[in-house]
Amino acid sequence: MGSENIGSVIDYNVISEQLKDNLPTLPTVFESLSEMLKDPNTSTDSIQEVMKSDQTLTMKVLRVANSVHYRGERDRVTDVGEAIGTLGFDKIHMVILSASVFKAFSFKNSKDLNYDPVELWKHSLGAAVASSTIAELTNHCPRQRAYSCGLVHDIGKVARLQIHPESFCEDVGDALYDEVTFLEVEEKKNSPTHDRVGQIVCKEWGLNRDVESVIRWHHQPDIVERGTVGEDELNKLIDVVHVGNWMSHSLHFGFSGHRSHGKLSQEVMERLYLDDDQIDFFKEETRENFKEFRKFLNLIERAVG
């Protein structure tokens, strides 16, 4: 991939330095609002107070809340409090996260690339919806945590595309030609793997340990290989996003760089107490949620445009 390779060893410290100058930063309210919105007891006033520091984000929330799909024939929504009442905490959370993360998937030179970042964005949204659906149906973890982590699980691919687009696109081409996963190509060619790069991004953004762990280990079904994760609750969150990612691929939501998704890990299925019939049921539920989410996706894309 370039100067970050030293012989057969990848120097992720060099990649970290490259990212400091190239990766967009998240809005300062992202982390605080995400934490607040996880708590159903959080007051509307406290959310409004935090959002006063980001008028652009406030306008996006109001724009979605004022869409015909959500507002209907009611009076126009004029403040965040009314928006929360119109959309609900879950939808507000999705607006904030999606609008914030969308910036990282936006490339000024996207027309010059042999890959469309919007397709990666759609896959990530698909993984977020699938993960939150699984979380809600199994109660293995809070659905908003699953949504948040699913949304950014592939942020390492964005980083690779940002700093070395030619290498990234070559790996995409090889994954398609060989009919294997993108990660398999990265490992075979000794490219920086997107899970490791994503972990660096997470540290740069100052995101919490839950998100960092999911980004780093969402392809790893073996708990022992996950090393220091340790906590059963966090491992279940990783497992849920692992399944959500697989489901987004199997349902062909977006394109993250490969078409091959293989079989779902039996090890993960056993830990989550899932069988094939349940997976089929989750697929159908996720498919239905996608239909509703596509409407929301269109609103988000207009609001963040």
C-alpha atoms as one frame of an Amber mdcrd trajectory, in Angstrom:
protein
   0.000   0.000   0.000   3.007   2.229   0.098   5.455   3.588   2.672   3.579
   2.112   5.615   4.863  -1.372   4.631   8.253  -2.293   6.042   9.217  -5.566
   4.440   6.351  -7.894   5.310   5.349  -5.847   8.354   2.703  -3.128   8.224
   3.560  -0.035  10.233   0.198   1.082  11.607   1.880   4.033  13.338   2.568
   5.530   9.905  -1.059   4.978   8.945  -2.110   6.700  12.155  -0.040   9.761
  11.230  -1.500   9.806   7.705  -5.021   9.686   9.084  -4.494  12.676  11.351
  -4.224  14.881   8.271  -6.823  13.153   6.113  -9.755  11.833   8.115 -12.753
  14.102   8.835 -13.604  14.699  12.470 -16.991  13.988  13.992 -19.050  16.883
  15.370 -18.173  17.595  18.995 -21.719  16.793  20.124 -21.663  13.276  18.647
 -20.365  11.381  21.657 -22.259  13.309  24.333 -25.573  13.125  22.495 -25.092
   9.447  21.707 -24.589   8.701  25.385 -27.587  10.801  26.429 -29.905   9.217
  23.880 -29.078   5.722  25.152 -30.891   6.649  28.367 -34.691   6.720  27.937
 -34.875   8.922  31.060 -32.838  11.702  29.444 -34.880  14.897  29.377 -35.743
  16.749  26.191 -34.365  19.955  27.720 -30.916  18.447  28.273 -30.736  17.265
  24.649 -31.778  20.698  23.414 -29.088  22.314  25.548 -26.327  20.151  24.039
 -27.568  20.616  20.480 -27.442  24.419  20.787 -23.709  24.122  20.107 -24.324
  22.575  16.676 -26.918  24.540  14.727 -26.229  22.598  11.517 -27.129  19.322
  13.197 -30.210  20.935  14.726 -31.373  22.050  11.272 -30.949  18.517   9.925
 -33.061  17.096  12.745 -35.776  19.684  12.111 -35.683  19.032   8.368 -36.351
  15.321   8.873 -39.021  15.988  11.527 -40.801  18.360   9.127 -40.952  15.864
   6.282 -44.455  14.846   5.242 -43.637  11.245   6.157 -43.259  12.118   9.852
 -45.141  15.379  10.365 -48.201  14.587   8.280 -50.736  17.386   8.554 -49.579
  18.642  11.933 -48.133  22.135  12.452 -44.550  22.730  11.433 -41.915  21.570
  13.933 -39.867  24.547  15.107 -37.556  23.253  17.859 -35.703  20.124  18.955
 -38.208  19.381  21.700 -41.026  19.138  19.187 -38.785  17.104  16.875 -38.166
  14.548  19.617 -41.913  14.349  20.196 -42.487  13.843  16.468 -39.709  11.372
  15.729 -39.081   9.725  19.095 -35.699   9.124  20.738 -34.820   6.212  18.442
 -35.258   8.213  15.244 -33.512  11.277  16.709 -30.602   9.034  17.625 -30.505
   7.703  14.055 -30.585  11.221  12.597 -27.720  12.414  14.795 -25.526   9.373
  14.223 -26.250   9.095  10.512 -25.820  12.809   9.833 -22.559  12.851  11.790
 -21.048   9.727  10.269 -22.208  10.570   6.739 -19.485  13.228   6.514 -16.815
  10.559   6.784 -18.244   8.740   3.752 -18.272  11.866   1.576 -15.437  12.291
  -0.937 -14.967  15.408  -3.055 -13.186  13.348  -5.736 -15.605  10.394  -5.650
 -16.242  10.688  -9.412 -12.552   9.937 -10.017 -12.619   6.733  -7.962 -13.252
   3.221  -9.253 -15.479   2.715  -6.262 -18.594   4.515  -5.053 -18.351   5.446
  -1.334 -22.137   5.853  -1.217 -22.431   2.081  -1.649 -20.245   1.573   1.420
 -22.454   4.051   3.276 -25.555   2.061   2.299 -23.967  -1.204   3.399 -23.059
   0.359   6.734 -26.589   1.653   7.190 -27.844  -1.814   6.313 -25.576  -3.390
   8.929 -26.802  -0.838  11.469 -30.462  -1.632  10.774 -29.824  -5.388  10.768
 -27.831  -5.212  14.010 -30.489  -3.144  15.760 -33.198  -5.540  14.535 -31.305
  -8.552  15.898 -30.624  -6.753  19.177 -34.298  -5.883  19.593 -35.511  -9.414
  18.819 -32.954 -11.219  21.006 -32.448  -8.729  23.868 -28.747  -9.556  23.827
 -27.801  -5.854  23.834 -29.499  -2.436  23.572 -30.652  -1.838  20.019 -29.192
   1.674  19.839 -25.747   0.425  20.823 -26.050  -2.159  18.059 -27.173   0.499
  15.579 -24.297   2.851  16.495 -21.657   0.148  16.186 -23.109  -1.299  13.002
 -23.057   2.143  11.408 -19.292   2.599  11.847 -18.083  -1.018  11.747 -16.426
  -0.501   8.327 -14.966   2.951   8.957 -11.516   1.451   8.343 -12.468   1.007
   4.688 -13.296   4.695   4.485  -9.862   5.468   5.911  -8.101   3.198   3.426
 -10.037   4.763   0.566  -9.154   8.214   1.889  -5.386   7.793   2.184  -4.630
   5.262  -0.603  -7.588   4.975  -3.002  -5.704   3.071  -5.715  -4.651   0.292
  -3.346  -8.156   0.051  -1.894  -9.755  -0.208  -5.338  -7.246  -2.863  -6.400
  -8.206  -4.933  -3.370 -11.893  -4.516  -4.239 -11.172  -5.749  -7.759  -9.272
  -8.774  -6.435 -12.065  -9.625  -3.995 -14.598  -9.602  -6.827 -12.363 -11.555
  -9.208 -11.424 -14.226  -6.662 -14.958 -14.310  -5.165 -13.640 -13.897  -1.627
 -14.160 -11.344   1.123 -12.359  -8.026   1.192 -10.631  -9.004   4.457  -9.287
 -12.188   2.864  -7.712 -10.097   0.108  -6.228  -7.653   2.617  -4.641 -10.511
   4.557  -3.443 -12.329   1.436  -1.848  -9.209  -0.086  -0.583  -7.876   3.240
  -2.617  -4.714   2.880  -3.487  -2.872   6.088  -6.654  -4.593   7.268  -9.706
  -2.370   7.621 -10.472  -3.680  11.125  -7.078  -2.537  12.416  -7.242   0.748
  10.510 -10.761   1.289  11.822  -9.505   0.886  15.364  -7.013   3.692  14.731
  -9.821   5.899  13.415 -11.810   5.126  16.541  -8.953   6.293  18.748  -8.527
   9.457  16.672 -12.225  10.212  17.039 -12.163   9.442  20.756 -15.047   6.979
  20.516 -15.836   4.649  23.406 -14.534   1.135  24.025 -17.736  -0.547  22.815
 -17.425   0.981  19.358 -13.677   0.397  19.179 -14.047  -3.277  20.113 -16.765
  -3.891  17.527 -14.756  -2.183  14.776 -11.649  -4.187  15.651 -13.283  -7.609
  16.056 -16.457  -7.658  13.924 -14.913 -10.287  11.615 -13.526 -12.464  14.422
 -15.933 -15.156  15.709 -13.404 -16.656  18.147 -13.658 -15.025  21.588 -10.157
 -16.206  22.507  -8.723 -14.376  19.484 -10.501 -11.204  20.602  -8.064 -11.139
  23.503  -8.659  -8.305  25.943 -12.378  -7.765  25.202 -13.208 -10.047  28.106
 -16.691  -8.857  29.035 -19.553 -11.171  28.086 -21.854  -8.220  27.364 -19.364
  -6.618  24.987 -18.689  -9.913  23.216 -22.425 -10.291  22.635 -22.512  -6.810
  21.096 -19.661  -7.800  18.768 -21.497 -11.023  17.905 -24.709  -9.127  17.105
 -22.896  -6.742  14.734 -21.018  -9.728  13.258 -24.403 -11.219  12.325 -25.791
  -7.828  11.266 -22.862  -7.292   8.909 -23.328 -10.753   7.415 -27.046 -10.094
   7.017 -26.478  -6.779   5.237 -24.239  -8.623   2.776 -26.665 -11.498   2.289
 -29.527  -9.066   1.651 -27.338  -7.110  -0.828 -27.769  -3.774   0.941 -25.109
  -1.545  -0.578 -21.652  -2.761  -1.568 -18.711  -2.761   0.838 -16.051  -4.083
  -1.516 -16.961  -7.747  -2.036 -19.923  -9.952  -2.935 -18.890 -13.104  -1.095
 -20.294 -13.370   2.432 -19.936 -17.101   3.088 -21.738 -18.968   5.839 -22.564
 -17.445   9.173 -20.273 -18.601  11.992 -21.796 -21.509  13.902 -19.770 -20.438
  16.922 -21.477 -17.032  16.967 -24.897 -18.577  16.342 -24.477 -20.897  19.320
 -23.406 -18.060  21.612 -26.468 -16.042  20.604 -28.720 -19.130  20.822 -29.719
 -18.861  17.181 -30.653 -21.544  14.677 -31.273 -21.467  10.920 -35.013 -20.912
  11.316 -34.406 -17.905  13.567 -31.874 -16.500  11.118 -34.456 -16.786   8.338
 -36.988 -15.024  10.558 -34.511 -12.253  11.391 -33.825 -11.839   7.687 -37.497
 -11.297   6.953 -37.863  -8.864   9.847 -34.745  -7.027   8.722 -36.030  -6.914
   5.155 -39.254  -5.303   6.370 -37.297  -2.813   8.484 -35.200  -2.000   5.400
 -38.358  -1.052   3.506 -39.249   1.461   6.193 -35.636   2.511   6.555 -35.262
   3.291   2.859 -37.779   6.110   3.297 -35.823   7.348   6.280 -32.553   6.947
   4.341 -33.829   9.211   1.586 -34.753  11.852   4.174 -31.333  11.565   5.811
 -29.528  11.905   2.490 -31.509  15.049   1.668 -30.964  16.420   5.172 -27.204
  15.854   5.124 -26.726  16.976   1.563
